[in-house]
Each structure stands twice: as C-alpha cells, then as structure tokens.
Amino acid sequence: MKKKSNNTFKLIVFFLSINFYAQEPSSIYLKYIDSASNRIDNYPVLAEKFLDSIPSPLDINIKGKLADYYHLKAVLSSHLNRSAEVYHYNILGLKYAELEENYELAGASSIELFYNLYIVKKDTSALNYLKKAEKFYTIINSKLGLIDVMQMKAYIELYNNNHQKSNDLILPKLNYYKSIKEDSFYQLYALFMIVLNYVDLNDDANRVKYYADFETLENDTTITRYLYKIHDVTLNISFSELFLSRKQLDSTVFYLKKVDAMRAYMNNFDKENQFKNYISYYDELKDTHKKNNYIDSLKNLHQNLINENIDASFNINESFLENSRILEVETKKNFLNRNWIVFLITLLILGTVFVFVKYKSLKRILNDFTKRRKEYSLIENNHDKLKLKVKGLENYIVDLKKEIKSISSITNIDDQRSKIKDLHKEILHSSSVLLVKGEDHLDLINNLNVEFFNQMSLEHPELNSSEVIICYYLFMGFKTKEISVFLNTSVRSVESKRYRIRNKLNVNKEDFKLVDYLIENFKNTATSN
C-alpha cells in the first residue's frame, strides 16, 4: 500500500514537471509586462528592466500584447524625461492597439499623441488625434476615457490663454469629477487646470481656495505619489512666476525653494522654467554671480538634452529595426507587401531628421545663450560708466545753479547781462547738450528773474517754454544772433519764433515792436533785481 502511494506521488511530480517545462516561454514574458505595469509609477527604472528583459522577436514572445508593451515604453520615456522617445513609442502603441483592437490603449495613445504634438510641439494637426481618442473611447463606451477627452478640450483653452473659457468648461463639472471615487485623478487634473487659470486671471482668492482643495488629494490612495507631485511642481512654478512678475521677492523665493524640494518629480521643461525663474529672481536682486550660475545650469541642461536626444536616436533606431523585422515577417505572410517597408523606412528617416533638427535647434539655443551672456557683460560695463557720467553731470548742474543764483543778486542790468553772456559761453563750452530741451533751459534761467517768469506765465500761458526764454532774452536787451547762440539754434529759427510770439501776443503794429511791448509790460520786474 505504501509502495503504491509512493508511485502515485512520483506520477504527480512527473506530470507537474512536464506541465512546468512545457509552459510557453511567451507566458513568462507576458508576466514581465504585468510586473512593469505594476511598478511603472513608483519604480520606473525597475519597470524598464522588466521590459528590456523581453527578447526579440516581440511579435512571437508577447503576441497580442505589443500595444501594452509600447504604451508602457512611452510612459517610461515620459517618466525618465526622454522626450524624443515619447512620440515614437506612442505612434507604435497606437498602431498595434488598432491592430489588436485594444481600443482602451488606442484611446490612451491618441491622447498622449495629441498632448505631445499640440502642447509640446505646438502642432494644430494634433486635434486629429483627440478626435481619434474620442472615437476609440466611444466604441467601448469608456466613461473615464471620454472624461479624458473632455478635460483635454478645457486644457486647449488654458493653453491658448482663454482662461475664463477654460474654467467655464471645468467648474460646472467639478462635483462630477469629485464623485468618481475609483480614480480621483480626474478631480486632481480639474483642480490643477482651475488653479493655473486663476493664476493667469490674477484671482488670488480663488487660486488659494482651489489649491487648498488640490492639496487634500496628496494622500489619496487612487492617485500615485508621482502623479500628484508632477502636477504640484507645475503649480508651484507658476506661483513663483506670479510673484516674480509682481516683484514680491520673499514669496518668489519661498516657492522657488518649494519647487527645489520636489526636484525628483521635475521634467526637463520644469527644470528649464525653474532655472529661468532663478535667473530673473537674482537679476532683481542684482546678484550677478548667482544669476550667472543659473545661466550656466540652464546651458548645461540644454547640452544634456542634446546628449539625451542623441542617445534616444539610437534607442529609436533599435526599435525601428525590431519593427522592421516584425514587418518583414508580416510582409512575407502577405506576399511581401512593400508598402509597409516604405512606411517604416520613412519613419526611420523622419526620426533621424527629427533628431538632427532637434540637435541643431538646441545648438542654436546654446549659441544664443552664450551671445546674450556676452551682451549682458557689455551692458553691465556700460551701465557703470554711465553712472559715473551722470554723477559728474549732477555736480555740474549744482554748480550752474549756484552761479545763476549769484547772477540773480546783481542789481545792475548791464552787469547782469554781461554775466549771463559769460555763463552761456561757459555752458556751451562745457556741454552743448544741457540746453537742447526748452524745459531744461527754462529750469536753469528761471532763478535769474523769478518775477518776470511768474508774470509771463500768468499773463501769457499760451507761450511755450522756448518762447518764454526768447521773450526774457529780448527783455534783457540781447540781439537775435546772441539768442541763437544761447539756444544752440539758427538765427532763422529764432526769427521764426519771434514772429509766432508777436502773433500770440497780438503785437502786430509796425510802430510798436515786441521788445517795446516786453519792456513796457514787464519793466516792474527789472527793478526788483
């Protein structure tokens, strides 16, 4: 009996062993996809290792799951800031999702392609992908997928600076988003857009209110910490930009430091904005040293982006090679359909061109930064020289005013006239630019005879500054030629102004000259000196 029992046990072990070793290798690789999916948000590097462990040929080892594979590769590229790969893997994800009739993933890939083209690359043709996403989600009646499309429409208005219109699309549905308990991300994303809109609408009360609602979702179990933080980073960057625009530097540095604490959740676009905000912040503080440090950091970031795009091009090419192999198998089954090969080759060329254009673009940005830094140094040097010149000019004007005050105390008209001539010669010799504007000239000579100028402004407000100055010099007995020298203008110009003055004062009689009118009407001001 015992021997029979032992034989039975051996048979069970034998059949289990056969079953284990007969297990399809593809089933193991499908588990790798599940493992990567479970770890993708919190452990993206580990998730990538699972996906990279799946060997070629992919169409055999993960048959029916190519859409999942490329969708996860796209999400990983986004998490790991490999922007050049995101578009590529989403294109492949959409392609295989349609072939496998996985409309949930087809919709998700279409949403990502829309976002990547419209928001990141500013390509309006991306709206076609949004329409595709709506079509795929409608086919499977996906409530949450259609909400994604709805929220993207609100984001389009936000992106186009139609902030009130964007909020008008979101706020009426906010309670509905809140009611989706199985996934609070829809409420989080709605609040995210609302806060951004109120930042640009300069509505502090609502900005603070809805950001407080946003913060309540930090520990929500349906939202990963990664998803929460990447949106929180963007909001706090917008806060620092808001207070920077208001020159509220204490609040600015508070949010700059808060963003620094979330550096692990920043993508390259966030890092670039953070560096730019620091540059503007230290520019306001006139701290050139720290400002230049962040300019260097921004330059290094752009250089790293160039390197990442070059690395990404190799990954993309490897992916194209794998897809070329898969396509070759398919074309053999379909009598070597050359159209697919042309399609992949075209994609390969476009990908290479894209990387090359991106490289050239970033190279131009680096050159522009180097040039601007040199220009900034030149402007800074010129500014220091200008401050010295302005200081010297201020001292010179103070001395002139003292001289004018001294002349005004002279009671003898002839002596005063002589001193005025000497003063003008000195001014013209020292700086011909002081008397270019009539207002500046009037300010300088006003103290020579305050009562004359006060009476003139009361009786003849229709005269402008340069006309009042000419009247004063005529009253003092100076000739037209002398006045033209004082005013650094031509004799013809002074004569023209005298003619206009006569018309304004109605002194048109041939036997009664402008000089006579001035002496007769303002003679009481001459004795006051």
C-alpha positions in Angstrom: 0.0 0.0 0.0 2.9 2.3 0.9 4.7 1.5 -2.3 1.6 2.3 -4.4 1.3 5.6 -2.6 4.9 6.4 -3.5 4.3 5.6 -7.1 1.3 7.9 -7.2 3.3 10.7 -5.7 6.0 10.3 -8.3 3.5 10.4 -11.1 2.0 13.6 -9.8 5.5 15.2 -9.6 6.3 13.9 -13.1 3.2 15.5 -14.7 3.7 18.7 -12.8 7.2 18.9 -14.1 6.1 18.3 -17.6 3.5 21.0 -17.2 6.0 23.4 -15.9 8.7 22.8 -18.5 6.0 22.7 -21.3 4.9 26.2 -20.3 5.1 28.6 -23.2 8.1 31.0 -22.9 5.7 33.8 -24.0 3.6 33.4 -20.8 6.7 34.3 -18.8 7.4 37.4 -20.9 3.7 38.4 -20.6 4.3 38.4 -16.8 7.1 40.8 -17.3 4.7 43.3 -18.9 2.4 42.9 -15.9 5.3 43.4 -13.5 6.4 46.5 -15.4 2.9 47.9 -15.3 2.6 47.5 -11.6 5.9 49.3 -10.9 6.0 52.0 -13.6 5.0 55.0 -11.5 7.0 54.3 -8.3 9.9 52.3 -9.7 10.3 53.3 -13.4 13.9 52.1 -13.7 12.9 48.6 -12.4 9.9 48.6 -14.7 12.2 49.3 -17.6 14.4 46.3 -16.7 11.4 44.0 -16.9 10.5 45.3 -20.4 14.1 45.2 -21.6 14.2 41.5 -20.5 11.8 40.6 -23.2 13.8 39.3 -26.1 13.1 39.5 -29.8 11.1 38.6 -31.7 8.5 40.6 -29.8 5.6 39.6 -32.1 6.1 36.0 -31.0 7.2 36.3 -27.4 4.5 38.8 -26.4 2.0 38.1 -29.2 -1.2 40.1 -28.7 0.4 42.4 -26.2 2.6 44.7 -28.4 0.2 47.6 -27.7 0.7 47.2 -24.0 4.5 46.9 -24.5 4.8 50.1 -26.5 2.3 52.0 -24.3 4.5 51.2 -21.2 7.6 52.2 -23.1 6.0 55.6 -23.9 5.0 56.1 -20.3 8.5 55.1 -19.1 10.1 57.6 -21.6 7.9 60.3 -20.1 8.8 59.4 -16.5 12.5 59.3 -17.4 12.5 62.6 -19.3 13.3 61.0 -22.7 11.0 63.3 -24.7 12.4 62.3 -28.1 11.2 58.7 -27.5 7.7 59.5 -26.2 6.2 60.4 -29.6 7.9 57.4 -31.2 6.6 54.8 -28.8 3.1 56.3 -28.7 2.9 56.1 -32.5 3.8 52.4 -32.3 1.4 51.9 -29.3 -1.4 53.4 -31.4 -0.5 51.2 -34.4 -0.6 47.9 -32.5 -3.6 48.9 -30.4 -5.6 49.3 -33.5 -4.3 46.0 -35.0 -5.1 44.2 -31.7 -8.4 46.1 -31.4 -7.4 47.3 -27.9 -9.4 50.5 -28.1 -8.7 51.4 -24.5 -4.9 51.7 -25.2 -5.7 53.2 -28.7 -7.5 56.0 -26.9 -4.7 56.5 -24.3 -2.0 56.6 -27.1 -4.1 59.0 -29.1 -4.5 61.3 -26.0 -0.7 61.2 -25.5 0.0 61.9 -29.1 -2.4 64.9 -29.0 -0.7 66.3 -25.9 2.8 65.7 -27.3 2.0 67.4 -30.6 -0.3 70.2 -29.5 1.1 71.3 -26.2 4.8 70.3 -26.6 5.3 70.8 -30.3 2.5 73.3 -30.9 1.2 71.4 -33.9 -2.5 72.0 -34.5 -2.9 68.8 -36.6 -2.8 67.1 -33.2 -6.5 67.7 -32.9 -7.0 64.8 -35.2 -5.6 62.5 -32.5 -8.0 64.0 -30.0 -10.9 63.1 -32.4 -9.4 59.6 -32.7 -9.3 59.2 -28.9 -13.0 60.2 -28.7 -13.8 57.7 -31.4 -12.0 54.8 -29.7 -13.5 55.5 -26.3 -17.0 55.8 -27.8 -16.6 52.3 -29.4 -16.0 50.7 -26.0 -18.3 53.2 -24.1 -15.4 54.2 -21.8 -16.8 56.8 -19.4 -13.4 57.7 -18.0 -11.8 57.8 -21.4 -14.4 60.3 -22.6 -13.7 62.4 -19.5 -10.1 62.5 -20.6 -11.1 63.9 -23.9 -13.4 66.4 -22.2 -10.6 67.6 -19.9 -8.2 68.0 -22.9 -10.7 70.4 -24.5 -10.5 72.5 -21.4 -6.7 72.3 -21.5 -6.7 73.6 -25.1 -8.5 76.8 -23.9 -6.0 77.1 -21.0 -3.1 76.6 -23.4 -4.5 79.3 -25.7 -4.8 81.7 -22.7 -8.6 81.6 -22.8 -8.5 81.1 -19.0 -12.1 82.1 -18.2 -13.4 79.9 -21.0 -11.3 77.0 -19.7 -12.8 77.4 -16.2 -16.3 77.7 -17.7 -15.8 74.2 -19.1 -14.4 72.7 -15.9 -16.2 74.3 -12.9 -19.7 73.1 -13.7 -18.4 69.5 -13.8 -16.1 69.7 -10.8 -18.6 67.9 -8.5 -19.0 65.2 -11.1 -15.2 64.7 -11.2 -15.2 64.6 -7.4 -17.8 61.8 -7.5 -15.5 59.4 -9.4 -14.2 57.7 -6.3 -12.5 54.9 -8.2 -10.0 57.3 -9.7 -9.5 60.8 -8.1 -7.1 61.8 -10.8 -9.9 63.4 -12.7 -10.7 65.7 -9.8 -7.0 66.4 -9.3 -6.5 67.3 -13.0 -9.6 69.5 -13.0 -8.3 71.4 -9.9 -4.8 71.6 -11.5 -6.3 73.4 -14.5 -8.5 75.6 -12.4 -5.6 76.8 -10.3 -3.5 77.5 -13.4 -6.3 79.5 -14.8 -6.8 81.6 -11.7 -3.0 82.3 -11.6 -3.2 83.9 -15.1 -6.5 85.6 -14.2 -4.7 87.2 -11.2 -7.5 85.9 -8.9 -5.6 85.2 -5.6 -8.7 84.3 -3.6 -9.8 81.5 -5.9 -6.2 80.4 -6.6 -5.7 79.9 -2.9 -9.1 78.2 -2.4 -8.7 75.6 -5.2 -5.1 74.9 -4.5 -6.1 74.0 -0.9 -8.6 71.6 -2.5 -5.8 70.2 -4.7 -3.6 69.6 -1.6 -6.3 67.4 0.0 -5.6 64.8 -2.7 -2.0 64.3 -1.8 -2.6 61.2 0.2 -5.5 59.8 -1.9 -4.9 56.1 -2.4 -6.2 56.2 -6.0 -3.5 58.6 -7.1 0.2 57.7 -7.1 2.6 60.0 -5.4 4.3 60.5 -8.7 1.2 61.8 -10.4 0.4 64.1 -7.6 3.9 65.6 -7.4 4.4 66.2 -11.1 1.3 68.4 -11.1 2.2 70.1 -7.8 5.6 71.0 -9.3 4.0 72.8 -12.2 1.6 74.7 -9.9 4.4 75.9 -7.6 6.5 77.0 -10.6 3.5 79.1 -11.8 3.2 80.6 -8.3 6.9 81.6 -8.3 6.4 83.2 -11.7 3.3 85.0 -10.5 5.1 86.6 -7.5 8.2 87.3 -9.6 6.0 89.3 -12.0 4.7 91.3 -9.0 8.3 91.7 -7.7 7.3 90.1 -4.4 10.6 88.5 -3.9 10.0 87.0 -0.5 7.1 85.0 -1.8 9.0 84.2 -5.0 11.9 82.6 -3.2 9.5 80.7 -1.0 8.0 78.9 -4.0 11.4 78.5 -5.7 12.7 76.6 -2.6 9.4 74.6 -2.5 10.0 73.5 -6.1 13.6 72.7 -5.4 12.4 70.2 -2.7 10.4 68.4 -5.5 13.3 68.2 -8.0 12.9 64.4 -8.3 9.5 65.0 -9.9 10.6 67.7 -12.4 10.7 67.0 -16.1 13.2 68.9 -18.4 10.6 71.6 -19.1 10.0 72.2 -15.4 13.8 72.4 -14.8 14.2 74.9 -17.6 11.4 77.1 -16.2 12.9 76.8 -12.7 16.3 77.9 -13.9 14.8 80.9 -15.8 12.9 82.0 -12.7 16.1 81.9 -10.6 17.8 83.9 -13.3 15.1 86.6 -13.1 15.0 86.4 -9.3 18.7 87.1 -8.9 18.5 89.7 -11.7 16.0 91.6 -9.5 18.4 91.2 -6.5 21.3 92.5 -8.8 23.3 89.3 -7.7 25.2 88.8 -11.0 27.3 85.9 -9.6 24.3 83.7 -8.7 22.5 84.7 -11.8 25.4 83.6 -14.0 25.5 80.3 -12.0 21.9 79.6 -13.1 22.6 80.7 -16.7 25.4 78.1 -16.7 23.0 75.5 -15.2 20.5 76.3 -18.0 23.2 75.9 -20.6 24.2 72.5 -19.1 20.6 71.4 -19.2 20.3 72.2 -22.9 23.6 70.4 -23.5 22.2 67.3 -21.6 19.1 67.5 -23.7 21.2 67.3 -26.9 23.0 64.3 -25.5 19.8 62.6 -24.5 18.3 63.2 -27.9 21.4 61.6 -29.5 21.1 58.6 -27.1 17.3 58.4 -27.8 18.0 58.3 -31.5 19.9 55.0 -31.0 17.0 53.5 -29.0 14.6 54.7 -31.6 16.7 53.1 -34.4 16.8 49.8 -32.4 13.1 49.9 -32.1 12.7 50.6 -35.8 15.0 47.6 -36.6 12.8 45.4 -34.4 9.7 46.7 -36.0 11.3 46.3 -39.4 11.9 42.6 -38.6 8.3 42.1 -37.5 7.1 43.9 -40.6 9.3 41.7 -42.7 7.6 38.6 -41.3 4.2 40.1 -41.9 5.0 41.1 -45.4 6.2 37.5 -46.2 2.8 36.3 -44.9 1.1 38.9 -47.2 3.2 38.3 -50.3 5.9 40.8 -49.3 3.8 43.9 -49.2 6.4 46.6 -49.9 4.2 49.5 -48.7 4.9 48.6 -45.0 8.6 48.6 -45.6 8.5 52.0 -47.2 6.4 53.2 -44.3 9.0 52.0 -41.7 11.9 53.4 -43.8 10.1 56.7 -44.0 9.6 56.7 -40.2 13.2 55.9 -39.7 14.3 58.8 -42.0 11.8 61.1 -40.3 13.1 60.1 -36.9 16.6 60.7 -37.9 15.7 64.1 -39.4 13.8 64.9 -36.2 16.8 64.2 -34.0 19.0 66.1 -36.3 16.7 69.2 -36.4 16.3 69.0 -32.6 20.1 68.9 -32.3 20.5 71.9 -34.5 17.7 73.8 -32.6 19.3 73.2 -29.2 22.7 74.1 -30.6 21.2 77.5 -31.7 19.8 77.9 -28.2 23.2 77.3 -26.7 24.8 79.8 -29.0 22.1 82.3 -28.2 22.7 82.0 -24.5 26.5 82.4 -25.0 25.9 85.6 -27.1 23.4 87.0 -24.6 25.8 86.4 -21.7 28.5 88.4 -23.5 25.9 91.2 -24.3 24.9 91.3 -20.6 28.5 91.8 -19.5 28.9 94.6 -22.1 25.7 96.3 -20.9 26.8 96.0 -17.3 30.2 97.7 -18.0 28.4 100.5 -19.9 26.0 100.9 -17.1 28.8 101.5 -14.6 30.4 104.1 -16.9 27.1 105.8 -17.4 26.6 106.1 -13.6 29.9 107.9 -13.3 29.0 110.3 -16.1 25.5 111.0 -14.6 27.2 111.8 -11.2 29.5 114.3 -12.8 26.7 115.9 -14.7 24.6 116.3 -11.5 27.6 118.0 -9.8 28.0 120.3 -12.8 24.3 121.3 -12.7 24.5 122.1 -9.0 27.5 124.5 -9.7 25.5 126.1 -12.5 22.5 126.8 -10.2 24.9 128.4 -7.7 26.3 130.6 -10.4 22.7 131.6 -11.6 21.7 132.4 -8.0 24.8 134.7 -7.8 23.9 136.4 -11.1 20.3 137.0 -9.9 21.6 139.0 -7.0 23.2 141.6 -9.3 21.1 144.7 -9.4 22.8 146.4 -12.4 21.1 145.3 -15.6 24.2 145.8 -17.8 26.4 143.8 -15.3 23.8 141.1 -15.1 23.6 140.9 -19.0 27.3 140.6 -19.2 27.4 137.8 -16.6 24.6 135.9 -18.4 26.7 136.1 -21.6 29.7 134.7 -19.8 27.6 132.0 -18.2 26.3 130.9 -21.6 29.8 130.7 -23.1 30.9 128.5 -20.2 27.9 126.2 -20.6 28.3 125.9 -24.4 32.0 125.2 -23.9 31.4 122.6 -21.2 28.4 120.8 -22.5 26.2 121.7 -25.5 23.6 119.1 -24.6 22.4 120.8 -21.4 20.2 123.3 -23.3 18.8 121.1 -26.0 15.3 121.0 -24.4 13.5 124.2 -23.7 12.2 122.9 -20.4 15.8 122.2 -19.1 16.8 125.7 -20.3 13.9 127.3 -18.5 14.7 125.5 -15.3 18.3 126.8 -15.4 17.5 130.5 -16.1 14.3 130.8 -14.1 16.1 132.0 -11.0 17.7 134.9 -12.9 14.4 136.8 -12.7 11.7 134.9 -10.9 9.1 137.7 -11.1 9.5 138.1 -14.9 8.8 134.4 -15.5 5.9 134.3 -12.9 4.2 137.3 -14.6 4.8 135.9 -18.1 3.2 132.6 -17.2 0.2 134.3 -15.7 -0.4 136.8 -18.5 0.6 134.6 -21.4 0.1 130.9 -20.7 -0.2 130.3 -24.4 3.5 130.7 -24.8 5.7 127.5 -24.6 9.0 127.2 -22.7 11.3 128.2 -25.6 9.1 131.2 -26.5 9.2 132.4 -22.8 13.0 132.1 -22.9 13.3 134.2 -26.1 11.0 136.9 -24.5 13.3 137.0 -21.5 16.4 137.4 -23.6 14.7 140.2 -25.7 13.6 141.9 -22.5 17.2 141.8 -21.3 18.4 143.5 -24.5 20.1 140.6 -26.3 20.1 140.5 -30.1 18.7 137.7 -32.2 22.1 136.4 -33.1 23.1 136.3 -29.4 19.9 134.5 -28.5 20.5 131.8 -31.2 23.9 131.1 -29.7 22.4 130.8 -26.2 19.8 128.4 -27.5 22.2 126.5 -29.7 20.0 127.1 -32.8 19.9 129.1 -36.0 19.2 132.9 -36.4 16.4 132.0 -38.8 14.8 129.7 -36.1 14.8 132.5 -33.5 13.3 135.0 -36.0 10.6 132.5 -36.8 9.8 132.1 -33.1 9.7 135.9 -32.6 7.1 136.1 -35.4 4.9 133.5 -33.7 5.3 135.3 -30.4 4.1 138.6 -31.9 1.0 136.8 -33.3 0.2 135.1 -30.0 0.6 138.5 -28.1 -1.2 140.4 -30.8 1.8 142.8 -31.2 1.4 143.3 -35.0 1.6 147.1 -35.2 4.6 148.4 -37.2 5.3 151.3 -34.8 5.1 149.1 -31.7 7.8 146.3 -31.6 7.8 143.1 -29.5 10.8 144.4 -27.5 8.9 147.6 -26.7 5.9 145.6 -25.5 8.1 143.5 -23.2 9.9 146.4 -21.7 6.7 148.3 -21.2 4.7 145.5 -19.6 7.5 143.9 -17.6 9.5 146.9 -16.5 8.5 146.4 -12.9 10.3 143.1 -12.8 13.6 144.6 -13.8 13.8 146.9 -10.8 13.1 144.0 -8.4 16.5 142.6 -9.0 
